[in-house]
Amino acid sequence: MSDLQEQVQKRVEDLWAALSEESMRGKILILTALIDNLLLEILKRLFKPARRKADDELFRPLGPLDPFSSRIAMAYRLGLICGSDADALDLLRKLRNDCAHTTRQFSLEAEPHLGQFVEFTKLTCQKDDLFLCIGGVICPQTTEDWAMIICICHVSVRTVIEGVV
């Protein structure tokens, strides 16, 4: 096993263990926040630093690149992620918003979330590298497990490959 695969495997195992006690709502909120932060770090590395460190207008709260949707759009427009990644992240963002802004019980087993999750999975699973880390480490049994592993793969593979960890 290569050093990269070992790093990814360790990251997946650590995230899986840390999130195993969370509800599905909690898992989606936490993993989406990690992906959002990853996009933030990638974009910050690409741009010059702000002229005044205390006044970073692009990334300040309510700034143009503060929302997850803006980070997804910018990452796509700059060629940092492909169209299917951007589409998948937009679906994940919608699932995250439903988790965060509703008091109803959340489930990936019923509509409208099941359809969004299925589409997210189709878009995400087009990438071979996202499943580097599953081989023998984790065997998802439920829809919730699949959601968690796909999000973890996004976080793990991207952070290790991009060196953001």
GROMACS elastic network, one bead per residue, 0.5 to 0.9 nm:
[ bonds ]
;  ai    aj funct       b0    kb
    1     4     6  0.82178   500
    1     5     6  0.61915   500
    1     6     6  0.65971   500
    2     5     6  0.51973   500
    2     6     6  0.62501   500
    2     7     6  0.86814   500
    3     6     6  0.50461   500
    3     7     6  0.61875   500
    3     8     6  0.86393   500
    4     7     6  0.51047   500
    4     8     6  0.61900   500
    4     9     6  0.85202   500
    4   160     6  0.73884   500
    4   161     6  0.77429   500
    5     8     6  0.50732   500
    5     9     6  0.59556   500
    5    10     6  0.85105   500
    5   132     6  0.70656   500
    5   133     6  0.67740   500
    5   157     6  0.89975   500
    6     9     6  0.50302   500
    6    10     6  0.60849   500
    6    11     6  0.85306   500
    6   133     6  0.84536   500
    7    10     6  0.52086   500
    7    11     6  0.61566   500
    7    12     6  0.86182   500
    7   156     6  0.85546   500
    7   157     6  0.88962   500
    7   160     6  0.69109   500
    8    11     6  0.50845   500
    8    12     6  0.61166   500
    8    13     6  0.85853   500
    8   132     6  0.79473   500
    8   133     6  0.60026   500
    8   153     6  0.83757   500
    8   156     6  0.57368   500
    8   157     6  0.59551   500
    8   159     6  0.87571   500
    8   160     6  0.64594   500
    8   161     6  0.87209   500
    9    12     6  0.51350   500
    9    13     6  0.61444   500
    9    14     6  0.85791   500
    9   132     6  0.82717   500
    9   133     6  0.51315   500
    9   134     6  0.76891   500
    9   135     6  0.89965   500
    9   137     6  0.72501   500
    9   156     6  0.82396   500
   10    13     6  0.51213   500
   10    14     6  0.60716   500
   10    15     6  0.85726   500
   10   133     6  0.87983   500
   10   156     6  0.89186   500
   11    14     6  0.51506   500
   11    15     6  0.61398   500
   11    16     6  0.84708   500
   11   152     6  0.85067   500
   11   155     6  0.87452   500
   11   156     6  0.57599   500
   11   157     6  0.85538   500
   11   160     6  0.83621   500
   12    15     6  0.52191   500
   12    16     6  0.59385   500
   12    17     6  0.84981   500
   12   133     6  0.69747   500
   12   134     6  0.82947   500
   12   137     6  0.83247   500
   12   138     6  0.86825   500
   12   149     6  0.80725   500
   12   152     6  0.62835   500
   12   153     6  0.69932   500
   12   155     6  0.86262   500
   12   156     6  0.61227   500
   12   157     6  0.87525   500
   13    16     6  0.50946   500
   13    17     6  0.61115   500
   13    18     6  0.85467   500
   13   137     6  0.73552   500
   13   138     6  0.80088   500
   14    17     6  0.52639   500
   14    18     6  0.61286   500
   14    19     6  0.86418   500
   15    18     6  0.50332   500
   15    19     6  0.60561   500
   15    20     6  0.83571   500
   15   152     6  0.68621   500
   15   156     6  0.85064   500
   16    19     6  0.53422   500
   16    20     6  0.58453   500
   16   138     6  0.85436   500
   16   148     6  0.79537   500
   16   149     6  0.77821   500
   16   152     6  0.76141   500
   17    20     6  0.53001   500
   17    21     6  0.80696   500
   18    21     6  0.73443   500
   18    22     6  0.83161   500
   19    22     6  0.53365   500
   19    23     6  0.84632   500
   19    26     6  0.83224   500
   19    27     6  0.63032   500
   19    30     6  0.85010   500
   19    31     6  0.89757   500
   19   148     6  0.85891   500
   20    23     6  0.82751   500
   20    27     6  0.84046   500
   22    25     6  0.78307   500
   22    26     6  0.55216   500
   22    27     6  0.58871   500
   23    26     6  0.50176   500
   23    27     6  0.61405   500
   23    28     6  0.86589   500
   24    28     6  0.61754   500
   24    29     6  0.85279   500
   24    99     6  0.89378   500
   24   106     6  0.76112   500
   24   107     6  0.74230   500
   24   108     6  0.83568   500
   24   144     6  0.65186   500
   24   145     6  0.89301   500
   24   147     6  0.87638   500
   24   148     6  0.82060   500
   25    28     6  0.53385   500
   25    29     6  0.61978   500
   25    30     6  0.86306   500
   25    96     6  0.80297   500
   25    99     6  0.55797   500
   25   100     6  0.79580   500
   25   105     6  0.89295   500
   25   106     6  0.65060   500
   25   107     6  0.80705   500
   26    29     6  0.50962   500
   26    30     6  0.60013   500
   26    31     6  0.83957   500
   26    99     6  0.81558   500
   27    30     6  0.52437   500
   27    31     6  0.59019   500
   27    32     6  0.82333   500
   27   147     6  0.88878   500
   27   148     6  0.68076   500
   28    31     6  0.52722   500
   28    32     6  0.57764   500
   28    33     6  0.82947   500
   28    92     6  0.82184   500
   28    95     6  0.77001   500
   28    96     6  0.60942   500
   28    99     6  0.75440   500
   28   147     6  0.80537   500
   28   148     6  0.73586   500
   28   151     6  0.79830   500
   29    32     6  0.53560   500
   29    33     6  0.61325   500
   29    34     6  0.87389   500
   29    95     6  0.88928   500
   29    96     6  0.57431   500
   29    97     6  0.85551   500
   29    99     6  0.70635   500
   29   100     6  0.73049   500
   30    33     6  0.51298   500
   30    34     6  0.63211   500
   30    35     6  0.88185   500
   31    35     6  0.62803   500
   31    36     6  0.85442   500
   31   148     6  0.78458   500
   31   151     6  0.61156   500
   31   152     6  0.68294   500
   31   155     6  0.75499   500
   32    35     6  0.50312   500
   32    36     6  0.60053   500
   32    37     6  0.84851   500
   32    89     6  0.87054   500
   32    92     6  0.71448   500
   32    93     6  0.71790   500
   32    96     6  0.67944   500
   32   151     6  0.73902   500
   32   155     6  0.88504   500
   33    37     6  0.60521   500
   33    38     6  0.84853   500
   33    68     6  0.88523   500
   33    96     6  0.89487   500
   34    37     6  0.50866   500
   34    38     6  0.61283   500
   34    39     6  0.87550   500
   34   155     6  0.66534   500
   35    39     6  0.63434   500
   35    40     6  0.86248   500
   35    89     6  0.86918   500
   35   151     6  0.79493   500
   35   152     6  0.89178   500
   35   154     6  0.71379   500
   35   155     6  0.57072   500
   35   158     6  0.88945   500
   36    39     6  0.52278   500
   36    40     6  0.62895   500
   36    41     6  0.88112   500
   36    67     6  0.87496   500
   36    68     6  0.58588   500
   36    71     6  0.76397   500
   36    72     6  0.83738   500
   37    41     6  0.61918   500
   37    42     6  0.85997   500
   37    68     6  0.87756   500
   38    41     6  0.51545   500
   38    42     6  0.61915   500
   38    43     6  0.85867   500
   38   155     6  0.74238   500
   38   158     6  0.79933   500
   38   159     6  0.69487   500
   38   164     6  0.72718   500
   39    42     6  0.51033   500
   39    43     6  0.60862   500
   39    44     6  0.84915   500
   39    68     6  0.83266   500
   39    71     6  0.63744   500
   39    72     6  0.73501   500
   39    75     6  0.72959   500
   40    43     6  0.52214   500
   40    44     6  0.60659   500
   40    45     6  0.86259   500
   40    59     6  0.81559   500
   40    65     6  0.81908   500
   40    66     6  0.83884   500
   40    68     6  0.86123   500
   40    71     6  0.68340   500
   41    44     6  0.50403   500
   41    45     6  0.61657   500
   41    46     6  0.86815   500
   41   164     6  0.71855   500
   42    45     6  0.52236   500
   42    46     6  0.64416   500
   42    75     6  0.84336   500
   42    80     6  0.85099   500
   42   162     6  0.78560   500
   42   164     6  0.76835   500
   43    46     6  0.50771   500
   43    47     6  0.63922   500
   43    71     6  0.78098   500
   43    74     6  0.82245   500
   43    75     6  0.71210   500
   43    80     6  0.88201   500
   44    47     6  0.53891   500
   44    48     6  0.76013   500
   44    49     6  0.75688   500
   44    59     6  0.84584   500
   45    48     6  0.75864   500
   45    49     6  0.84598   500
   47    50     6  0.85728   500
   48    51     6  0.85703   500
   49    52     6  0.81980   500
   49    53     6  0.74403   500
   49    56     6  0.80690   500
   50    53     6  0.56006   500
   50    54     6  0.82876   500
   50    55     6  0.69935   500
   50    56     6  0.52454   500
   50    57     6  0.77651   500
   50    58     6  0.84136   500
   51    54     6  0.88852   500
   51    55     6  0.77298   500
   51    56     6  0.77198   500
   52    55     6  0.53238   500
   52    56     6  0.68320   500
   53    56     6  0.61049   500
   55    58     6  0.88848   500
   55    60     6  0.75883   500
   56    59     6  0.58305   500
   56    60     6  0.58032   500
   56    63     6  0.87204   500
   57    60     6  0.53113   500
   57    61     6  0.85435   500
   57    63     6  0.59250   500
   57    64     6  0.76946   500
   57    65     6  0.86936   500
   58    61     6  0.88476   500
   58    62     6  0.89971   500
   58    63     6  0.53848   500
   58    64     6  0.54913   500
   58    65     6  0.54461   500
   58    66     6  0.73136   500
   59    62     6  0.80127   500
   59    63     6  0.55926   500
   59    64     6  0.68773   500
   59    65     6  0.52356   500
   59    66     6  0.52493   500
   59    67     6  0.89885   500
   60    64     6  0.80655   500
   60    65     6  0.78082   500
   60    66     6  0.63494   500
   61    64     6  0.86969   500
   61    65     6  0.86776   500
   61    66     6  0.57830   500
   61    67     6  0.85099   500
   62    65     6  0.79518   500
   62    66     6  0.56910   500
   62    67     6  0.73447   500
   63    66     6  0.51897   500
   63    67     6  0.78831   500
   64    67     6  0.73020   500
   64    70     6  0.69508   500
   64    71     6  0.87812   500
   65    68     6  0.76056   500
   65    69     6  0.84186   500
   65    70     6  0.53736   500
   65    71     6  0.56212   500
   65    74     6  0.80039   500
   66    69     6  0.85701   500
   66    70     6  0.70141   500
   66    71     6  0.72382   500
   67    70     6  0.53082   500
   67    71     6  0.64836   500
   67    72     6  0.87910   500
   68    71     6  0.50684   500
   68    72     6  0.61783   500
   68    73     6  0.86263   500
   68    90     6  0.86837   500
   68    93     6  0.73770   500
   69    72     6  0.51429   500
   69    73     6  0.62136   500
   69    74     6  0.86084   500
   69    89     6  0.85441   500
   69    90     6  0.69081   500
   69    93     6  0.74527   500
   70    73     6  0.50370   500
   70    74     6  0.59824   500
   70    75     6  0.84133   500
   71    74     6  0.50928   500
   71    75     6  0.59344   500
   71    76     6  0.84431   500
   72    75     6  0.52115   500
   72    76     6  0.61827   500
   72    77     6  0.86191   500
   72    81     6  0.82673   500
   72    85     6  0.88055   500
   72    86     6  0.59156   500
   72    87     6  0.88275   500
   72    89     6  0.70764   500
   72    90     6  0.74321   500
   73    76     6  0.51811   500
   73    77     6  0.60931   500
   73    78     6  0.85850   500
   73    86     6  0.71175   500
   74    77     6  0.50305   500
   74    78     6  0.60401   500
   74    79     6  0.85189   500
   74    80     6  0.84902   500
   75    78     6  0.52634   500
   75    79     6  0.62743   500
   75    80     6  0.50325   500
   75    81     6  0.58415   500
   75    82     6  0.86136   500
   75    86     6  0.80832   500
   76    79     6  0.50957   500
   76    80     6  0.57668   500
   76    81     6  0.50016   500
   76    82     6  0.60371   500
   76    83     6  0.66520   500
   76    85     6  0.82940   500
   76    86     6  0.62857   500
   77    80     6  0.76259   500
   77    81     6  0.82725   500
   77    82     6  0.89407   500
   78    81     6  0.79303   500
   79    82     6  0.65899   500
   81    84     6  0.82037   500
   81    85     6  0.59745   500
   81    86     6  0.65869   500
   82    85     6  0.53080   500
   82    86     6  0.63272   500
   82    87     6  0.87338   500
   83    86     6  0.50477   500
   83    87     6  0.61047   500
   83    88     6  0.85050   500
   84    88     6  0.59944   500
   84    89     6  0.84849   500
   84   123     6  0.55661   500
   84   124     6  0.72972   500
   84   126     6  0.82853   500
   85    88     6  0.50164   500
   85    89     6  0.60274   500
   85    90     6  0.84948   500
   85   123     6  0.69019   500
   85   124     6  0.66790   500
   86    89     6  0.51236   500
   86    90     6  0.61250   500
   86    91     6  0.86902   500
   87    90     6  0.50978   500
   87    91     6  0.63728   500
   87    92     6  0.87143   500
   87   120     6  0.78633   500
   87   123     6  0.73713   500
   88    91     6  0.51424   500
   88    92     6  0.62512   500
   88    93     6  0.85835   500
   88   119     6  0.75918   500
   88   121     6  0.77690   500
   88   122     6  0.84849   500
   88   123     6  0.56761   500
   88   124     6  0.62772   500
   89    93     6  0.59706   500
   89    94     6  0.85645   500
   89   120     6  0.77293   500
   89   124     6  0.88928   500
   90    94     6  0.62745   500
   90    95     6  0.86955   500
   90   120     6  0.87573   500
   91    94     6  0.50811   500
   91    95     6  0.63067   500
   91    96     6  0.85809   500
   91   116     6  0.62675   500
   91   117     6  0.76152   500
   91   119     6  0.78617   500
   91   120     6  0.60547   500
   92    95     6  0.50056   500
   92    96     6  0.60580   500
   92    97     6  0.85479   500
   92   116     6  0.80359   500
   92   117     6  0.78217   500
   92   120     6  0.69265   500
   92   151     6  0.87864   500
   93    97     6  0.61189   500
   93    98     6  0.86520   500
   94    97     6  0.50176   500
   94    98     6  0.62640   500
   94    99     6  0.86230   500
   94   116     6  0.84013   500
   95    98     6  0.51166   500
   95    99     6  0.62396   500
   95   100     6  0.86737   500
   95   113     6  0.68739   500
   95   116     6  0.74730   500
   95   117     6  0.80219   500
   96    99     6  0.50020   500
   96   100     6  0.61329   500
   96   101     6  0.85261   500
   97   100     6  0.50508   500
   97   101     6  0.58281   500
   97   102     6  0.82302   500
   98   101     6  0.53545   500
   98   102     6  0.58072   500
   98   106     6  0.80601   500
   98   113     6  0.87109   500
   99   102     6  0.61200   500
   99   103     6  0.82514   500
   99   104     6  0.88472   500
   99   105     6  0.88353   500
   99   106     6  0.66099   500
  100   103     6  0.83464   500
  102   105     6  0.80671   500
  102   106     6  0.83358   500
  103   106     6  0.83631   500
  106   109     6  0.89685   500
  106   110     6  0.88330   500
  106   113     6  0.82934   500
  107   110     6  0.61514   500
  107   111     6  0.84357   500
  107   113     6  0.69162   500
  107   114     6  0.78355   500
  107   144     6  0.82931   500
  108   111     6  0.75387   500
  108   112     6  0.83335   500
  108   113     6  0.52096   500
  108   115     6  0.84998   500
  108   116     6  0.86330   500
  108   117     6  0.68461   500
  108   143     6  0.66495   500
  108   144     6  0.66422   500
  108   147     6  0.83972   500
  109   113     6  0.73045   500
  109   114     6  0.54454   500
  109   143     6  0.69070   500
  109   144     6  0.82271   500
  110   113     6  0.60782   500
  110   114     6  0.51315   500
  110   115     6  0.80677   500
  111   115     6  0.61411   500
  111   116     6  0.81647   500
  112   115     6  0.57597   500
  112   116     6  0.66044   500
  112   117     6  0.88378   500
  113   116     6  0.50554   500
  113   117     6  0.59403   500
  113   118     6  0.84879   500
  114   117     6  0.50477   500
  114   118     6  0.60635   500
  114   119     6  0.86058   500
  114   143     6  0.87936   500
  115   118     6  0.50880   500
  115   119     6  0.62144   500
  115   120     6  0.85016   500
  116   119     6  0.52222   500
  116   120     6  0.60534   500
  116   121     6  0.85697   500
  117   121     6  0.60502   500
  117   122     6  0.85923   500
  117   143     6  0.87399   500
  117   147     6  0.74068   500
  118   121     6  0.50819   500
  118   122     6  0.62403   500
  118   123     6  0.87268   500
  119   122     6  0.50546   500
  119   123     6  0.62233   500
  119   124     6  0.84757   500
  120   123     6  0.52718   500
  120   124     6  0.59972   500
  120   125     6  0.84383   500
  120   147     6  0.89675   500
  121   124     6  0.50344   500
  121   125     6  0.57616   500
  121   126     6  0.85623   500
  121   146     6  0.84852   500
  121   147     6  0.78626   500
  121   150     6  0.74300   500
  122   125     6  0.53801   500
  122   126     6  0.66243   500
  123   126     6  0.57594   500
  123   127     6  0.81262   500
  124   127     6  0.61243   500
  124   130     6  0.76831   500
  124   150     6  0.74291   500
  124   154     6  0.85520   500
  125   128     6  0.69394   500
  125   129     6  0.89884   500
  125   130     6  0.71282   500
  125   131     6  0.79048   500
  125   150     6  0.82140   500
  126   130     6  0.86677   500
  127   130     6  0.57891   500
  127   131     6  0.78108   500
  128   131     6  0.59199   500
  128   132     6  0.70755   500
  129   132     6  0.52549   500
  129   133     6  0.82470   500
  129   153     6  0.86092   500
  129   157     6  0.72984   500
  130   133     6  0.72162   500
  130   134     6  0.85009   500
  130   150     6  0.74212   500
  130   153     6  0.52906   500
  130   154     6  0.64564   500
  130   156     6  0.85686   500
  130   157     6  0.64187   500
  130   158     6  0.86254   500
  131   134     6  0.53968   500
  131   135     6  0.74893   500
  131   149     6  0.89706   500
  131   150     6  0.81985   500
  131   153     6  0.68508   500
  131   157     6  0.87998   500
  132   135     6  0.67176   500
  132   153     6  0.84341   500
  132   157     6  0.81915   500
  133   136     6  0.82464   500
  133   137     6  0.70454   500
  133   138     6  0.84635   500
  133   153     6  0.72615   500
  133   156     6  0.85544   500
  133   157     6  0.80511   500
  134   137     6  0.53422   500
  134   138     6  0.56281   500
  134   139     6  0.72619   500
  134   149     6  0.81435   500
  134   153     6  0.84464   500
  135   138     6  0.72189   500
  135   139     6  0.82980   500
  136   139     6  0.71561   500
  138   149     6  0.82065   500
  139   145     6  0.83823   500
  139   146     6  0.88403   500
  140   143     6  0.78937   500
  140   144     6  0.82996   500
  140   146     6  0.54704   500
  140   147     6  0.89522   500
  140   148     6  0.86861   500
  140   149     6  0.73074   500
  141   144     6  0.82490   500
  141   145     6  0.61377   500
  141   146     6  0.73268   500
  142   145     6  0.50367   500
  142   146     6  0.63001   500
  142   147     6  0.86565   500
  143   146     6  0.50267   500
  143   147     6  0.61764   500
  143   148     6  0.85861   500
  144   147     6  0.50491   500
  144   148     6  0.61624   500
  144   149     6  0.86223   500
  145   148     6  0.50699   500
  145   149     6  0.61014   500
  145   150     6  0.85535   500
  146   149     6  0.51508   500
  146   150     6  0.60549   500
  146   151     6  0.85452   500
  147   150     6  0.53099   500
  147   151     6  0.62532   500
  147   152     6  0.85097   500
  148   151     6  0.52757   500
  148   152     6  0.59828   500
  148   153     6  0.84832   500
  149   153     6  0.59202   500
  149   154     6  0.85432   500
  150   153     6  0.50525   500
  150   154     6  0.63378   500
  150   155     6  0.87777   500
  151   154     6  0.50732   500
  151   155     6  0.63387   500
  151   156     6  0.85308   500
  152   155     6  0.50563   500
  152   156     6  0.57922   500
  152   157     6  0.82383   500
  153   156     6  0.50004   500
  153   157     6  0.56052   500
  153   158     6  0.77628   500
  154   157     6  0.57575   500
  154   158     6  0.58208   500
  154   159     6  0.81204   500
  155   158     6  0.55201   500
  155   159     6  0.58089   500
  155   160     6  0.83783   500
  156   159     6  0.53330   500
  156   160     6  0.60442   500
  156   161     6  0.83544   500
  156   165     6  0.86759   500
  157   160     6  0.53659   500
  157   161     6  0.58938   500
  157   162     6  0.82318   500
  158   161     6  0.52163   500
  158   162     6  0.57298   500
  158   163     6  0.80797   500
  158   164     6  0.80637   500
  159   162     6  0.52044   500
  159   163     6  0.56700   500
  159   165     6  0.54035   500
  160   163     6  0.50090   500
  160   164     6  0.64592   500
  160   165     6  0.60500   500
  161   164     6  0.78745   500
  162   165     6  0.81071   500
